[in-house]
Amino acid sequence: MESQEQLASAIAMAEQMASGDSGLSPLSPVGVDSSRNELVHLAQEYGDVEDEDTYRIADIGCGDGTLTADIAEAYPTADVLGIDLSGKHALLNTYDLENVTTVGGDMYDVLPELSAFDFAYAINVLPATNNPEDALDLFYDSIREGGHLAVTVPNTDGLPAEASRQDTGTLRYDVSTDLPYLAFDGEINGQDVSAQQYVFPRDRAEQLFESAGFTVSSYSTLQTNSTAIPLAREFLGIDPEDDDTGTDRPETVDLYILEK
Ligand SMILES: C[S@@+](CC[C@H](N)C(=O)[O-])C[C@H]1O[C@@H](n2cnc3c(N)ncnc32)[C@H](O)[C@@H]1O
């Protein structure tokens, strides 16, 4: 049985996928080869690869470990950690790689003990957290001075202008975090599940990163699909063979490189 939080996160993604015409980008860049390769390359572009033997890279909220495995293969002497609420999914893709450690647990409990990292990834993790501000503070504390964090978040492209401040069905506005979010309340296996997933207008995202102490080094977008989020796909009943999500619609997430 998956944890309540994992289910909630998967259902929130599924709900966004199902909504289709929202113009939002719920899907992961990790399943798209070109996006994943770009992400892997960032650790070289922004990191200290000359010192690869001591290079420490974290994939925070690593899901099924698809990206974690590619990072480990690209930097074979680096120390790579995949961290997720359940570490067991990540093992599927990383069990045969010697330079990967997968850690199951809440990042708030495990990251302080594992710090500090030279480079960290948080791919589509901020939208699934209860409080993106707290998560960014945690990420900031987990990175060494001069280190970098690659963050992806769904953007608000395609939303009607007024939707970012009004309730439009599943899209709502959270005054406490000053962020729009998609909400879902439902039942799965007899359990009530409430999920929410934040979306990040660019100006608000940059404000959040800078308040946490980061400098925004770069901004771009990445193509996404649902390949690396099987839980959400399963929930929607999408057969992997028939999965054209992200190919018939141009779906992207925003990618920010942040420096401490
Ligand atoms: C949207 S998924 C993204 C997974 C993967 N990075 C990808 O892009 O395919 C968000 C992931 O963050 C994890 N997550 C959310 N909150 C977490 C927490 N407090 N501690 C550890 N992992 C967390 C979830 O379990 C989930 O696997």
Ligand as a Chemical Component Dictionary entry (heavy atoms), coordinates in Angstrom:
data_LIG
# 
_chem_comp.id                   LIG 
_chem_comp.type                 NON-POLYMER 
_chem_comp.pdbx_formal_charge   0 
_chem_comp.three_letter_code    LIG 
# 
loop_
_chem_comp_atom.comp_id 
_chem_comp_atom.atom_id 
_chem_comp_atom.alt_atom_id 
_chem_comp_atom.type_symbol 
_chem_comp_atom.charge 
_chem_comp_atom.model_Cartn_x 
_chem_comp_atom.model_Cartn_y 
_chem_comp_atom.model_Cartn_z 
_chem_comp_atom.pdbx_ordinal 
LIG C1  C1  C 0  5.511  14.583 -8.818  1  
LIG S1  S1  S 1  6.502  13.322 -8.142  2  
LIG C2  C2  C 0  8.019  13.550 -9.068  3  
LIG C3  C3  C 0  8.883  12.314 -9.107  4  
LIG C4  C4  C 0  10.141 12.447 -9.966  5  
LIG N1  N1  N 0  11.034 13.496 -9.460  6  
LIG C5  C5  C 0  9.768  12.704 -11.418 7  
LIG O1  O1  O 0  9.800  13.860 -11.836 8  
LIG O2  O2  O -1 9.417  11.750 -12.100 9  
LIG C6  C6  C 0  6.900  14.035 -6.559  10 
LIG C7  C7  C 0  7.701  13.080 -5.699  11 
LIG O3  O3  O 0  8.084  13.766 -4.505  12 
LIG C8  C8  C 0  7.971  12.862 -3.431  13 
LIG N2  N2  N 0  7.803  13.630 -2.196  14 
LIG C9  C9  C 0  6.811  14.515 -1.912  15 
LIG N3  N3  N 0  6.970  14.996 -0.665  16 
LIG C10 C10 C 0  8.079  14.387 -0.148  17 
LIG C11 C11 C 0  8.729  14.439 1.104   18 
LIG N4  N4  N 0  8.266  15.222 2.092   19 
LIG N5  N5  N 0  9.836  13.692 1.306   20 
LIG C12 C12 C 0  10.303 12.880 0.324   21 
LIG N6  N6  N 0  9.720  12.794 -0.909  22 
LIG C13 C13 C 0  8.618  13.518 -1.136  23 
LIG C14 C14 C 0  6.738  12.014 -3.772  24 
LIG O4  O4  O 0  6.746  10.779 -3.088  25 
LIG C15 C15 C 0  6.881  11.848 -5.285  26 
LIG O5  O5  O 0  7.614  10.686 -5.647  27 
# 
loop_
_chem_comp_bond.comp_id 
_chem_comp_bond.atom_id_1 
_chem_comp_bond.atom_id_2 
_chem_comp_bond.value_order 
_chem_comp_bond.pdbx_ordinal 
LIG C1  S1  SING 1  
LIG S1  C2  SING 2  
LIG S1  C6  SING 3  
LIG C2  C3  SING 4  
LIG C3  C4  SING 5  
LIG C4  N1  SING 6  
LIG C4  C5  SING 7  
LIG C5  O1  DOUB 8  
LIG C5  O2  SING 9  
LIG C6  C7  SING 10 
LIG C7  O3  SING 11 
LIG C7  C15 SING 12 
LIG O3  C8  SING 13 
LIG C8  N2  SING 14 
LIG C8  C14 SING 15 
LIG N2  C9  SING 16 
LIG N2  C13 SING 17 
LIG C9  N3  DOUB 18 
LIG N3  C10 SING 19 
LIG C10 C11 SING 20 
LIG C10 C13 DOUB 21 
LIG C11 N4  SING 22 
LIG C11 N5  DOUB 23 
LIG N5  C12 SING 24 
LIG C12 N6  DOUB 25 
LIG N6  C13 SING 26 
LIG C14 O4  SING 27 
LIG C14 C15 SING 28 
LIG C15 O5  SING 29 
# 
